[in-house]
Amino acid sequence: MKAVIETGSKQYIVEKGDVLEVELIGDSKTVSFDPLMIIDNKGTKVGAPAVKGASVTAKVLEANKLADKVTIVKFQAKKRVYKKTGHRQHLSIVEITDIKA
């Protein structure tokens, strides 16, 4: 059974046992998502916006992890002026434990 969930304005296709890096969720031990779509042997259920009566639960393995640094360089041509900054996104690592349809 597969499900499509949304977190952090991104959508993920998940199965039981999958480990995902998602945007920072919080300090809770377990998280529940409302699936947008469920795919199983019987067929496909599409929600508007979420499938009623369905849920996806996940266990938070690591609450606050930093992603790799992204370097941003702003450069003005012919002026010899540039500005260099960086950004590291905060992530949570979750493991999908159960999908209920």
Backbone hydrogen bonds in HBPLUS format (Angstrom, degrees):
<---DONOR---> <-ACCEPTOR-->    atom                        ^
c    i                          cat <-CA-CA->   ^        H-A-AA   ^      H-
h    n   atom  resd res      DA  || num        DHA   H-A  angle D-A-AA Bond
n    s   type  num  typ     dist DA aas  dist angle  dist       angle   num
A0002-LYS N   A0039-ILE O   2.83 MM  37  5.08 168.8  1.84 156.7 160.1     1
A0039-ILE N   A0002-LYS O   2.84 MM  37  5.08 170.9  1.85 142.8 145.9     2
A0003-ALA N   A0014-VAL O   2.98 MM  11  5.42 152.3  2.05 150.2 157.6     3
A0014-VAL N   A0003-ALA O   2.79 MM  11  5.42 166.0  1.81 162.6 166.9     4
A0004-VAL N   A0037-MET O   2.88 MM  33  5.15 153.2  1.95 149.8 152.2     5
A0036-LEU N   A0004-VAL O   2.70 MM  32  5.48 159.4  1.74 165.6 171.8     6
A0005-ILE N   A0012-TYR O   2.92 MM   7  5.42 157.1  1.97 156.7 160.1     7
A0012-TYR N   A0005-ILE O   2.88 MM   7  5.42 156.3  1.93 151.4 159.0     8
A0007-THR N   A0010-LYS O   2.98 MM   3  5.55 154.6  2.04 159.5 164.9     9
A0010-LYS N   A0007-THR O   3.19 MM   3  5.55 151.8  2.27 107.7 115.5    10
A0018-ASP N   A0015-GLU O   3.27 MM   3  5.73 165.7  2.29 132.4 132.3    11
A0017-GLY N   A0096-ILE O   2.85 MM  79  5.22 162.9  1.88 140.1 145.9    12
A0096-ILE N   A0018-ASP O   2.88 MM  78  5.44 158.8  1.93 157.3 163.5    13
A0020-LEU N   A0094-VAL O   2.81 MM  74  5.38 160.9  1.85 159.7 165.4    14
A0094-VAL N   A0020-LEU O   2.93 MM  74  5.38 155.0  2.00 150.8 158.1    15
A0022-VAL N   A0092-SER O   2.89 MM  70  5.41 162.7  1.92 167.4 166.9    16
A0092-SER N   A0022-VAL O   2.78 MM  70  5.41 161.5  1.81 156.4 160.8    17
A0060-VAL N   A0029-LYS O   2.83 MM  31  5.29 174.2  1.83 147.5 149.5    18
A0031-VAL N   A0058-ALA O   2.83 MM  27  5.21 159.9  1.87 149.8 154.8    19
A0058-ALA N   A0031-VAL O   2.79 MM  27  5.21 153.1  1.86 159.1 164.5    20
A0033-PHE N   A0056-VAL O   2.72 MM  23  5.07 164.9  1.74 154.7 160.2    21
A0056-VAL N   A0033-PHE O   2.98 MM  23  5.07 157.4  2.03 150.7 153.0    22
A0051-VAL N   A0035-PRO O   2.97 MM  16  6.03 163.5  2.00 167.1 169.8    23
A0047-GLY N   A0036-LEU O   2.99 MM  11  5.36 169.5  2.00 156.7 154.3    24
A0038-ILE N   A0045-LYS O   2.90 MM   7  5.18 157.3  1.96 147.2 154.7    25
A0045-LYS N   A0038-ILE O   2.88 MM   7  5.18 164.4  1.90 153.6 159.0    26
A0040-ASP N   A0043-GLY O   3.04 MM   3  5.54 172.6  2.05 159.9 162.3    27
A0043-GLY N   A0040-ASP O   3.31 MM   3  5.54 139.3  2.48 101.8 112.0    28
A0055-SER N   A0100-LYS O   3.01 MM  45  5.34 152.3  2.08 139.2 147.0    29
A0100-LYS N   A0055-SER O   2.88 MM  45  5.34 175.5  1.88 169.6 170.3    30
A0057-THR N   A0098-ASP O   2.95 MM  41  5.29 157.4  2.00 146.9 154.3    31
A0097-THR N   A0057-THR O   2.96 MM  40  5.79 155.8  2.02 137.4 145.0    32
A0098-ASP N   A0057-THR O   3.36 MM  41  5.29 162.6  2.39 138.3 136.5    33
A0059-LYS N   A0095-GLU O   2.82 MM  36  5.25 158.8  1.86 153.4 154.4    34
A0095-GLU N   A0059-LYS O   2.85 MM  36  5.25 160.0  1.89 150.7 157.2    35
A0061-LEU N   A0093-ILE O   2.76 MM  32  5.50 147.1  1.87 148.1 158.7    36
A0062-GLU N   A0093-ILE O   3.29 MM  31  5.07 161.5  2.33 133.2 136.4    37
A0093-ILE N   A0062-GLU O   2.92 MM  31  5.07 163.7  1.94 147.9 153.5    38
A0065-LYS N   A0091-LEU O   2.83 MM  26  4.99 161.2  1.87 146.2 150.0    39
A0091-LEU N   A0065-LYS O   2.64 MM  26  4.99 164.6  1.67 157.2 161.2    40
A0067-ALA N   A0089-GLN O   2.87 MM  22  5.31 159.4  1.91 156.4 163.2    41
A0070-VAL N   A0087-HIS O   2.92 MM  17  5.28 164.8  1.94 151.1 155.9    42
A0087-HIS N   A0070-VAL O   2.97 MM  17  5.28 138.4  2.15 139.4 152.0    43
A0072-ILE N   A0085-THR O   2.78 MM  13  5.20 174.2  1.78 149.5 151.5    44
A0085-THR N   A0072-ILE O   2.87 MM  13  5.20 165.4  1.89 155.9 160.8    45
A0074-LYS N   A0083-LYS O   2.84 MM   9  5.13 167.6  1.86 154.2 157.7    46
A0083-LYS N   A0074-LYS O   2.79 MM   9  5.13 153.1  1.86 147.5 156.6    47
A0076-GLN N   A0081-VAL O   2.93 MM   5  5.50 170.5  1.94 170.3 168.3    48
